[in-house]
Amino acid sequence: MIMSKEPYHELINLGLGKRYAELLKATGVASVPELAERHPENLHLCLVVTNEEKKLVRKLPTLSKVAAWVEQARNSLTA
């Protein structure tokens, strides 16, 4: 586990993995609070478009996976 005060590393610590955290950061989501505020459908579309442009991951997360990330981020803020 990467322990850092950088918000970007919070995403990795949440269990998303480095590549997906990089993809999220490229879409403008660089912290858990930012992820918690997103709508899964909109975020998924942004991930698809960003990855088409930047080729950061080989396998895109599914909409259900993105929804789970958002829910996990929301839960981590209320815990």
N, CA, C and O of each residue as an XYZ file, in Angstrom:
316
protein
N       0.841     -1.180      0.000
C       0.000      0.000      0.000
C       0.885      1.241      0.000
O       1.856      1.321      0.752
N       0.549      2.187     -0.831
C       1.290      3.438     -0.907
C       0.694      4.405      0.102
O      -0.496      4.715      0.047
N       1.509      4.875      1.008
C       1.041      5.853      1.984
C       1.626      7.209      1.594
O       2.844      7.389      1.588
N       0.775      8.131      1.279
C       1.206      9.444      0.830
C       0.133     10.458      1.148
O      -1.039     10.113      1.296
N       0.535     11.699      1.250
C      -0.435     12.765      1.467
C      -0.989     13.286      0.151
O      -1.885     14.131      0.152
N      -0.474     12.799     -0.969
C      -0.972     13.221     -2.270
C      -2.367     12.644     -2.484
O      -2.562     11.441     -2.313
N      -3.343     13.475     -2.856
C      -4.707     12.969     -3.067
C      -4.780     11.840     -4.086
O      -5.596     10.930     -3.941
N      -3.941     11.890     -5.111
C      -3.919     10.857     -6.143
C      -3.681      9.473     -5.532
O      -4.274      8.486     -5.967
N      -2.815      9.411     -4.526
C      -2.508      8.129     -3.896
C      -3.663      7.614     -3.052
O      -3.727      6.420     -2.760
N      -4.578      8.493     -2.654
C      -5.780      8.049     -1.945
C      -6.574      7.091     -2.822
O      -7.152      6.128     -2.318
N      -6.610      7.339     -4.115
C      -7.340      6.470     -5.038
C      -6.708      5.086     -5.083
O      -7.416      4.079     -5.110
N      -5.394      5.030     -5.090
C      -4.700      3.747     -5.084
C      -4.974      3.032     -3.768
O      -5.240      1.830     -3.758
N      -4.911      3.763     -2.658
C      -5.164      3.172     -1.351
C      -6.599      2.688     -1.215
O      -6.877      1.798     -0.411
N      -7.510      3.260     -1.985
C      -8.904      2.829     -1.977
C      -9.051      1.472     -2.667
O     -10.086      0.816     -2.549
N      -8.011      1.060     -3.383
C      -8.012     -0.254     -4.010
C      -8.248     -0.237     -5.508
O      -8.528     -1.280     -6.099
N      -8.142      0.918     -6.129
C      -8.408      1.006     -7.558
C      -7.266      0.490     -8.420
O      -7.499      0.056     -9.548
N      -6.079      0.527     -7.932
C      -4.923      0.147     -8.735
C      -4.319      1.369     -9.405
O      -5.007      2.351     -9.683
N      -3.025      1.288     -9.656
C      -2.294      2.448    -10.179
C      -2.787      2.887    -11.555
O      -2.970      4.083    -11.784
N      -3.003      1.962    -12.460
C      -3.409      2.337    -13.826
C      -4.778      3.013    -13.839
O      -4.968      4.031    -14.506
N      -5.733      2.440    -13.098
C      -7.056      3.058    -13.055
C      -6.999      4.403    -12.338
O      -7.718      5.330    -12.712
N      -6.159      4.523    -11.318
C      -5.998      5.808    -10.638
C      -5.422      6.847    -11.605
O      -5.824      8.010    -11.582
N      -4.486      6.426    -12.450
C      -3.921      7.335    -13.454
C      -4.986      7.760    -14.456
O      -5.038      8.921    -14.860
N      -5.832      6.821    -14.855
C      -6.912      7.140    -15.788
C      -7.895      8.120    -15.150
O      -8.323      9.079    -15.792
N      -8.249      7.882    -13.901
C      -9.142      8.810    -13.202
C      -8.517     10.198    -13.107
O      -9.184     11.207    -13.333
N      -7.237     10.235    -12.772
C      -6.548     11.523    -12.667
C      -6.568     12.257    -14.005
O      -6.725     13.477    -14.044
N      -6.411     11.520    -15.090
C      -6.429     12.126    -16.426
C      -7.800     12.703    -16.770
O      -7.900     13.595    -17.612
N      -8.855     12.202    -16.129
C     -10.201     12.742    -16.357
C     -10.525     13.883    -15.404
O     -11.600     14.477    -15.482
N      -9.590     14.190    -14.499
C      -9.811     15.280    -13.557
C     -10.221     14.836    -12.170
O     -10.549     15.668    -11.324
N     -10.209     13.534    -11.925
C     -10.545     13.001    -10.601
C      -9.241     12.586     -9.941
O      -8.663     11.556    -10.288
N      -8.772     13.394     -8.978
C      -7.471     13.135     -8.378
C      -7.543     12.822     -6.892
O      -6.508     12.690     -6.239
N      -8.757     12.702     -6.342
C      -8.874     12.409     -4.916
C     -10.159     11.641     -4.645
O     -11.063     11.597     -5.480
N     -10.223     11.042     -3.472
C     -11.420     10.300     -3.073
C     -12.636     11.221     -2.986
O     -13.699     10.847     -3.482
N     -12.532     12.417     -2.376
C     -13.706     13.302     -2.358
C     -14.204     13.672     -3.758
O     -15.411     13.772     -3.978
N     -13.288     13.874     -4.698
C     -13.699     14.174     -6.074
C     -14.410     12.983     -6.699
O     -15.397     13.157     -7.414
N     -13.922     11.779     -6.440
C     -14.560     10.570     -6.958
C     -15.955     10.408     -6.365
O     -16.889     10.022     -7.068
N     -16.097     10.697     -5.091
C     -17.386     10.543     -4.406
C     -18.456     11.473     -4.971
O     -19.646     11.173     -4.874
N     -18.053     12.582     -5.552
C     -19.002     13.561     -6.089
C     -19.462     13.234     -7.511
O     -20.398     13.856     -8.012
N     -18.825     12.284     -8.153
C     -19.125     11.997     -9.557
C     -20.359     11.119     -9.724
O     -20.721     10.343     -8.840
N     -20.991     11.266    -10.881
C     -22.091     10.392    -11.287
C     -21.463      9.268    -12.106
O     -20.757      9.542    -13.076
N     -21.702      8.012    -11.740
C     -21.023      6.899    -12.412
C     -21.165      6.888    -13.931
O     -20.192      6.621    -14.636
N     -22.348      7.172    -14.443
C     -22.547      7.131    -15.896
C     -21.695      8.175    -16.603
O     -21.057      7.885    -17.615
N     -21.686      9.386    -16.067
C     -20.886     10.460    -16.665
C     -19.393     10.166    -16.556
O     -18.631     10.384    -17.498
N     -18.994      9.671    -15.395
C     -17.583      9.359    -15.189
C     -17.137      8.242    -16.128
O     -16.048      8.307    -16.698
N     -17.964      7.230    -16.291
C     -17.612      6.123    -17.186
C     -17.394      6.636    -18.609
O     -16.432      6.247    -19.272
N     -18.275      7.496    -19.069
C     -18.122      8.073    -20.403
C     -16.817      8.860    -20.507
O     -16.107      8.751    -21.507
N     -16.500      9.643    -19.493
C     -15.238     10.398    -19.483
C     -14.035      9.462    -19.525
O     -13.050      9.744    -20.206
N     -14.114      8.350    -18.800
C     -13.021      7.382    -18.799
C     -12.819      6.784    -20.183
O     -11.686      6.618    -20.636
N     -13.914      6.463    -20.850
C     -13.836      5.897    -22.200
C     -13.182      6.890    -23.158
O     -12.259      6.536    -23.892
N     -13.659      8.123    -23.147
C     -13.133      9.150    -24.054
C     -11.659      9.433    -23.759
O     -10.841      9.508    -24.675
N     -11.330      9.589    -22.490
C      -9.945      9.877    -22.110
C      -9.018      8.742    -22.513
O      -7.915      8.978    -23.005
N      -9.465      7.517    -22.304
C      -8.611      6.385    -22.655
C      -8.444      6.244    -24.165
O      -7.390      5.812    -24.631
N      -9.465      6.600    -24.927
C      -9.322      6.583    -26.390
C      -8.233      7.551    -26.832
O      -7.491      7.279    -27.776
N      -8.142      8.683    -26.141
C      -7.147      9.700    -26.489
C      -5.753      9.357    -25.970
O      -4.762      9.532    -26.679
N      -5.679      8.867    -24.726
C      -4.381      8.716    -24.062
C      -3.878      7.288    -23.942
O      -2.710      7.070    -23.622
N      -4.737      6.317    -24.193
C      -4.341      4.894    -24.146
C      -3.636      4.537    -22.832
O      -2.517      4.025    -22.843
N      -4.291      4.806    -21.712
C      -3.688      4.555    -20.404
C      -3.908      3.136    -19.891
O      -3.069      2.606    -19.163
N      -5.019      2.521    -20.261
C      -5.291      1.147    -19.824
C      -5.713      0.307    -21.024
O      -6.267      0.821    -21.996
N      -5.444     -0.985    -20.939
C      -5.865     -1.877    -22.021
C      -7.320     -2.290    -21.864
O      -8.033     -2.462    -22.853
N      -7.759     -2.450    -20.620
C      -9.131     -2.876    -20.363
C      -9.833     -1.813    -19.526
O      -9.449     -1.544    -18.388
N     -10.848     -1.225    -20.099
C     -11.608     -0.199    -19.386
C     -12.477     -0.828    -18.305
O     -12.946     -1.955    -18.462
N     -12.692     -0.104    -17.208
C     -13.607     -0.610    -16.191
C     -15.040     -0.555    -16.717
O     -15.385      0.318    -17.513
N     -15.861     -1.486    -16.270
C     -17.270     -1.487    -16.652
C     -18.002     -0.386    -15.900
O     -17.493      0.154    -14.918
N     -19.185     -0.062    -16.364
C     -20.006      0.923    -15.665
C     -20.285      0.460    -14.243
O     -20.261      1.274    -13.319
N     -20.547     -0.818    -14.047
C     -20.819     -1.307    -12.690
C     -19.589     -1.181    -11.798
O     -19.721     -0.935    -10.599
N     -18.399     -1.346    -12.364
C     -17.161     -1.178    -11.598
C     -16.979      0.285    -11.203
O     -16.602      0.581    -10.070
N     -17.243      1.191    -12.126
C     -17.131      2.625    -11.836
C     -18.145      3.014    -10.757
O     -17.823      3.779     -9.848
N     -19.355      2.494    -10.857
C     -20.375      2.772     -9.843
C     -19.923      2.264     -8.477
O     -20.160      2.920     -7.462
N     -19.277      1.110     -8.444
C     -18.765      0.567     -7.182
C     -17.665      1.457     -6.614
O     -17.598      1.655     -5.401
N     -16.798      1.997     -7.477
C     -15.752      2.915     -7.013
C     -16.359      4.153     -6.374
O     -15.933      4.586     -5.304
N     -17.358      4.718     -7.042
C     -18.002      5.930     -6.529
C     -18.646      5.631     -5.177
O     -18.512      6.413     -4.236
N     -19.335      4.514     -5.081
C     -19.975      4.130     -3.821
C     -18.935      3.898     -2.729
O     -19.129      4.312     -1.586
N     -17.851      3.248     -3.073
C     -16.776      3.004     -2.114
C     -16.176      4.326     -1.635
O     -15.887      4.486     -0.449
N     -15.991      5.259     -2.544
C     -15.456      6.575     -2.169
C     -16.421      7.294     -1.233
O     -16.001      7.882     -0.237
N     -17.703      7.249     -1.548
C     -18.707      7.890     -0.689
C     -18.714      7.260      0.697
O     -18.768      7.963      1.706
N     -18.658      5.934      0.741
C     -18.659      5.233      2.027
C     -17.414      5.545      2.844
O     -17.486      5.642      4.069
N     -16.278      5.701      2.182
C     -15.040      5.981      2.911
C     -15.058      7.365      3.547
O     -14.380      7.604      4.547
N     -15.828      8.269      2.971
C     -15.911      9.625      3.521
C     -16.870      9.711      4.701
O     -16.759     10.612      5.532
N     -17.806      8.781      4.773
C     -18.776      8.811      5.869
C     -18.403      7.861      6.997
O     -19.054      7.843      8.041
N     -17.352      7.072      6.787
C     -16.951      6.085      7.808
C     -16.210      6.738      8.951
O     -15.802      6.056      9.891
